[in-house]
Amino acid sequence: MSGPLAGVRVLDLTTVVMGPYATQILADFGADVVKVEPPGGDVMRYAWPFRNAGMGHIFLNANRNKRSIVLDLKQDAAREACLALAKKADVLVYNIRPQAMARLKLGYEDVRKINPKIIYVGCFGYSQRGPYAAKAAYDDLIQGAAGIPALLKTQGAETPRYAPIIVADRSVGQQVASAVNAALYYREKSGKGQRVDVPMFEHLLQIVLGEHLGGYTFEPQVGEAGYARMLAPDRRPYQTKDGYVCALIYNDKQWKAFFQVIGRPDMMSAPEYATQEARSRNYGGAYAFVAEEMKRRTTAEWLQALEAADIPVQRMNTLADIVADPHLDATGFFRTVEHPSEGRIRSMAVPSEWSESAPEYRRHAPKLGQHTREVLAEAGYSKKQIGKLVASGAAIVPPSGDVS
């Protein structure tokens, strides 16, 4: 095995996106991730498009480098098997409400009794210290609670809208992976395991309020909440004669260069453009001015002119453009692999580059229950015991002849 986390075993009791994305990061870094799925499997297995039911695109893109075992945790025998796995694990990650874990008798105290050094990580909606502790949470709900749809409406959207990416789940997933790594390091120094909670709401607020706390940063308050540059109605791809271009004119050097490009060097002396502070008080007007100027040339003309002036600029890509991007082709970001059941699939690279212990694609995203027998055997179960679990429905294996 390769990767910086080689030798670390993670028991993954997560589904959908947030938890699986976190554990895929750990798996990509070399951890042995055992994904415990319910009898019906992770719901994202069934998100269209897919070639074969149970192997949907989102599942494939968040569960590589993992092994799958199916346990019906509502049955006592399956719960005991899960605890047997936890006994040999370094990390346990879950993303259902802690109250549900307690009902399953898989709470932190239950697990710590058999493995005091376990790093027990929960990612769920809200901090357990507040009145929202038991509330259900999904990405859309957390985006709404964190103010993202309202911010988009403030910026100019016709109605409040969710960001069209699973921003809460994926950003929290990254925080979970970061917390696991920090807790592993702490255990190396202290020998102590611990419980770590990563609430979605509070995490996303760190991102949203990092710039939008605004005047509420100060006591007493100085100005309103919100970062004016982010909320300027014309902070968006600029329309050109034949399309759109993304440009950011930010510091003194870039504004001076832009005014040279449009033949108006005198504007740098105007009070509303002369300094960074002045522009920060006039982002709405500044961006509106640039938006009108951009309509005077084609996208290609702007790309050439702004790049020559050393002003940050980029094309506005569609999803299809991204798949064909020459930079990504050159860096090998997309890799085509042969999956044993799904045929040729496109996989994304780990978005970091290492001089040592480089992460790599080691395992294909697993079929449901593909590794049930293998993982139970590693936990100390005999063939006879495994057969009894399977016969009772407490554990599930793939149909005969399926991928194994």
C-alpha positions in Angstrom: 0.0 0.0 0.0 1.1 3.5 -0.7 0.2 7.0 0.5 0.9 8.9 3.8 -1.9 7.1 5.7 -0.8 3.5 4.7 -1.5 1.3 7.7 -4.4 3.3 9.1 -7.8 1.5 9.1 -11.0 3.5 8.8 -14.4 2.1 9.6 -16.7 4.1 7.4 -20.4 4.2 8.5 -21.3 7.0 6.1 -23.6 7.4 3.1 -24.6 10.0 0.5 -21.8 12.6 -0.1 -20.4 14.3 3.0 -19.0 11.3 4.8 -18.1 9.3 1.7 -16.2 12.3 0.3 -14.3 12.6 3.6 -13.4 8.9 3.7 -12.4 8.9 0.1 -9.8 11.5 0.9 -8.5 9.3 3.6 -8.6 6.3 1.3 -6.8 8.2 -1.5 -4.1 9.0 1.1 -3.6 5.3 1.7 -5.9 4.4 4.5 -7.7 1.0 4.4 -11.3 2.2 4.4 -14.0 -0.4 5.1 -17.4 1.0 4.1 -20.2 -0.5 6.1 -23.4 -0.3 4.1 -27.1 -1.0 5.0 -28.8 -3.9 3.1 -30.1 -1.5 0.4 -26.7 0.1 0.0 -25.6 3.7 0.0 -28.5 5.7 -1.6 -26.0 7.4 -4.0 -25.5 4.1 -5.7 -28.8 4.8 -7.4 -28.2 8.4 -8.7 -28.6 8.5 -12.5 -26.6 8.2 -14.8 -25.2 4.7 -14.4 -24.6 1.7 -16.6 -25.7 -0.8 -13.9 -28.1 -0.2 -11.1 -26.2 0.3 -7.8 -23.1 1.9 -9.4 -24.2 5.5 -10.0 -21.8 8.2 -11.1 -21.7 10.1 -7.8 -21.1 6.8 -5.9 -18.2 5.9 -8.3 -16.7 9.4 -7.8 -16.8 9.2 -4.0 -16.0 5.6 -3.1 -12.8 4.5 -4.9 -10.1 2.9 -2.8 -12.6 1.4 -0.4 -14.0 -2.0 0.5 -17.7 -2.6 1.0 -19.3 -4.8 3.6 -23.1 -5.0 4.2 -24.4 -5.3 7.8 -28.0 -4.8 8.9 -27.1 -2.9 12.1 -30.7 -3.3 13.4 -29.8 -6.9 14.2 -27.7 -7.6 17.3 -25.4 -10.0 15.4 -24.6 -7.3 12.8 -24.0 -4.8 15.6 -21.6 -7.2 17.3 -19.8 -7.7 13.9 -19.5 -3.9 13.5 -18.0 -3.6 17.0 -15.5 -6.4 16.1 -14.5 -4.3 13.1 -14.2 -1.1 15.3 -12.0 -3.0 17.8 -9.3 -3.2 15.1 -9.9 0.2 13.5 -8.0 3.4 14.1 -10.8 5.7 13.0 -14.6 5.4 12.9 -16.5 8.0 10.8 -20.3 8.3 10.7 -22.8 10.9 9.3 -26.1 10.1 10.8 -27.4 11.9 13.9 -25.7 10.9 17.1 -29.1 10.0 18.6 -29.4 7.3 15.9 -25.9 6.0 16.7 -26.9 5.8 20.4 -30.1 3.8 19.5 -27.9 1.4 17.5 -25.7 1.1 20.6 -22.7 2.3 18.5 -22.2 5.6 20.3 -18.8 6.8 21.4 -19.0 5.3 24.9 -20.0 1.9 23.4 -17.1 1.9 20.9 -14.5 3.3 23.4 -15.2 0.4 25.7 -13.7 -2.1 23.2 -11.2 0.3 21.6 -10.0 3.2 23.9 -7.7 4.6 21.2 -10.4 4.9 18.5 -10.8 8.3 16.8 -14.6 8.5 16.6 -15.7 11.2 14.2 -19.2 12.4 13.6 -20.4 14.7 10.8 -24.0 15.8 11.0 -26.2 18.9 10.9 -25.6 20.9 14.0 -23.5 21.2 17.2 -24.9 18.9 19.9 -24.6 21.8 22.4 -27.5 23.8 20.9 -31.3 23.5 20.4 -30.9 22.3 16.8 -28.9 19.2 18.0 -31.4 16.6 16.9 -32.6 18.3 13.7 -32.2 16.4 10.4 -29.9 18.2 7.9 -29.1 18.0 4.2 -27.0 20.2 2.0 -29.9 22.3 0.8 -31.1 22.9 4.4 -27.7 23.9 5.6 -27.1 26.2 2.6 -30.3 27.9 3.5 -29.5 28.2 7.2 -26.1 29.6 6.4 -27.6 32.3 4.2 -26.3 31.3 0.8 -29.6 31.6 -1.1 -30.3 34.9 0.6 -26.8 36.2 -0.5 -27.5 35.1 -4.1 -30.8 37.0 -4.0 -29.0 40.1 -2.5 -26.4 39.9 -5.3 -29.1 40.0 -8.0 -30.6 36.5 -8.5 -34.3 36.7 -9.4 -35.2 34.5 -6.4 -33.2 32.9 -3.6 -31.2 29.9 -5.0 -29.0 27.1 -3.7 -25.5 27.0 -5.1 -25.6 24.3 -7.8 -22.9 22.2 -6.1 -23.1 20.2 -2.9 -21.0 22.8 -1.2 -21.9 22.1 2.5 -21.4 18.3 2.2 -18.1 18.5 0.3 -16.6 21.3 2.3 -17.5 19.6 5.6 -16.1 16.4 4.1 -12.7 18.1 3.7 -12.9 19.4 7.3 -13.6 15.8 8.5 -10.6 14.5 6.7 -8.5 17.3 8.2 -9.8 16.6 11.7 -9.0 12.9 11.3 -5.5 13.6 10.3 -5.0 16.0 13.2 -6.5 13.5 15.7 -4.2 10.8 14.4 -1.2 13.1 14.9 -2.4 13.9 18.5 -2.8 10.2 19.2 0.8 9.6 18.0 2.0 12.1 20.5 -0.3 11.3 23.4 -1.5 7.8 22.9 -5.1 9.0 23.3 -8.1 8.5 21.1 -11.0 10.9 21.2 -14.4 11.9 19.9 -14.6 14.6 17.3 -17.8 16.3 16.1 -17.9 18.2 12.8 -21.3 20.0 12.5 -22.3 21.2 9.0 -24.0 24.4 10.0 -21.2 25.8 12.1 -18.6 24.7 9.5 -20.4 26.4 6.6 -20.8 29.5 8.6 -17.0 29.7 9.0 -16.9 29.9 5.2 -19.8 32.3 4.7 -19.0 34.6 7.5 -15.3 34.7 6.8 -16.1 37.5 4.5 -19.7 38.4 5.2 -19.6 39.0 8.9 -18.6 42.5 7.8 -19.5 45.3 10.3 -20.7 42.7 12.8 -17.0 41.8 13.3 -16.7 44.9 15.5 -18.3 45.7 18.9 -20.0 48.1 18.6 -21.0 47.4 15.0 -19.2 49.3 12.2 -21.3 49.1 9.1 -23.5 46.3 7.8 -22.9 42.6 7.4 -21.7 41.5 3.9 -18.6 41.9 1.8 -19.5 44.5 -0.8 -17.2 43.1 -3.5 -18.9 39.6 -3.3 -22.3 41.2 -3.4 -21.8 43.6 -6.3 -24.5 42.7 -8.9 -21.9 42.8 -11.7 -19.5 40.5 -9.9 -20.1 37.7 -12.5 -18.7 36.6 -15.8 -18.7 39.7 -18.0 -20.7 39.6 -21.3 -18.6 40.3 -24.4 -19.6 40.8 -28.0 -19.8 37.0 -28.5 -19.8 35.3 -25.1 -18.4 35.7 -21.6 -15.1 36.2 -20.0 -14.0 36.0 -16.3 -11.7 38.7 -15.2 -10.6 40.1 -11.8 -9.2 43.6 -11.7 -8.2 44.0 -8.1 -5.1 45.9 -7.1 -3.6 49.3 -8.1 -1.4 47.8 -10.8 -4.2 45.9 -12.4 -6.6 48.9 -12.4 -3.9 51.1 -13.9 -3.3 48.5 -16.6 -7.0 48.1 -17.3 -7.5 51.8 -17.8 -4.5 51.8 -20.2 -6.1 48.9 -22.2 -9.3 50.9 -22.7 -7.5 54.1 -23.5 -8.6 55.9 -20.3 -5.4 56.3 -18.1 -6.9 59.4 -16.6 -9.5 57.4 -14.7 -6.9 56.1 -12.3 -6.8 59.6 -10.8 -10.6 59.7 -10.2 -11.3 59.7 -6.5 -13.5 56.5 -6.7 -10.6 54.5 -8.3 -7.4 56.1 -6.9 -6.9 53.8 -3.9 -7.9 50.3 -2.7 -10.0 51.8 0.0 -11.8 54.0 -2.4 -12.6 51.1 -4.7 -13.7 48.9 -1.8 -16.4 51.6 -1.1 -17.4 51.6 -4.7 -17.4 48.0 -5.9 -20.9 48.2 -7.4 -20.0 51.2 -9.6 -16.6 49.8 -10.5 -17.9 46.4 -11.6 -20.8 48.0 -13.5 -18.3 50.2 -15.4 -16.2 47.2 -16.3 -19.3 45.3 -17.4 -20.2 47.9 -19.9 -16.6 48.1 -21.3 -16.5 44.3 -21.8 -19.4 44.4 -24.2 -17.2 46.4 -26.7 -14.9 43.5 -27.7 -15.1 39.8 -28.3 -14.0 37.2 -25.8 -10.9 36.4 -27.8 -9.9 40.1 -28.0 -10.3 40.5 -24.2 -8.3 37.4 -23.5 -5.5 38.6 -25.6 -5.6 42.2 -24.3 -5.9 41.3 -20.6 -3.3 38.6 -20.6 -0.9 41.0 -22.3 -1.6 43.5 -19.6 -1.0 40.9 -16.9 -4.6 41.1 -15.6 -6.0 37.8 -14.3 -8.5 36.4 -16.9 -10.0 33.1 -17.8 -12.5 31.7 -20.1 -15.9 30.7 -18.7 -16.0 27.0 -19.0 -19.0 24.8 -19.3 -18.9 21.3 -17.8 -18.1 19.9 -21.3 -15.3 22.4 -21.7 -13.7 21.2 -18.4 -13.6 17.6 -19.6 -11.7 18.8 -22.7 -9.5 21.3 -20.9 -5.9 21.2 -22.3 -4.4 22.0 -18.9 -6.2 19.1 -17.3 -5.1 16.9 -20.1 -1.5 17.9 -19.7 -1.5 17.3 -15.9 -3.4 14.0 -16.1 -6.3 15.2 -13.9 -8.7 12.9 -15.7 -7.7 9.2 -15.9 -9.6 6.5 -17.8 -9.7 3.2 -15.9 -11.3 -0.2 -16.6 -13.7 -1.0 -13.9 -14.5 -4.8 -13.7 -18.2 -4.3 -13.8 -18.8 -0.7 -15.1 -16.3 -0.8 -18.1 -14.3 2.3 -18.9 -14.9 5.1 -16.5 -13.3 8.6 -16.0 -11.7 9.2 -12.6 -10.3 12.4 -11.2 -6.8 12.6 -9.8 -6.0 13.4 -6.1 -5.7 17.2 -6.3 -2.3 17.4 -4.6 1.2 16.4 -5.7 3.7 14.6 -3.5 7.5 14.1 -3.7 7.1 11.1 -1.4 4.3 8.8 -0.4 2.1 9.9 -3.3 -1.6 8.9 -3.1 -2.9 6.7 -5.9 -5.9 4.9 -7.4 -5.6 1.4 -5.8 -9.1 0.0 -5.7 -12.2 0.5 -7.9 -15.4 1.7 -6.2 -16.8 -1.6 -4.8 -20.0 -3.5 -5.6 -22.4 -3.7 -2.7 -21.1 -6.1 -0.1 -18.2 -7.1 -2.4 -15.8 -7.5 0.6 -18.2 -8.7 3.3 -16.6 -12.2 3.7 -13.0 -10.8 3.4 -13.5 -8.1 6.0 -15.3 -10.3 8.5 -12.6 -12.9 8.2 -10.0 -10.2 9.0 -12.1 -9.4 12.1 -11.7 -13.0 13.3 -14.9 -14.6 12.1 -14.7 -18.2 10.9 -16.3 -19.3 7.6 -19.0 -21.0 9.7 -19.7 -17.8 11.6 -19.8 -15.7 8.4 -22.1 -18.2 6.8 -24.5 -17.9 9.8 -24.5 -14.1 9.6 -25.3 -14.3 5.9 -28.0 -16.9 6.4 -29.7 -14.7 9.0 -29.5 -11.6 6.9 -27.3 -9.8 9.4 -24.6 -9.7 6.7 -25.1 -9.7 3.0 -22.8 -10.8 0.2 -23.1 -10.2 -3.6 -25.1 -12.8 -5.6 -23.1 -15.8 -6.8 -21.2 -14.9 -9.9 -21.1 -11.2 -9.2 -17.9 -9.2 -8.7 -16.0 -10.6 -5.7 
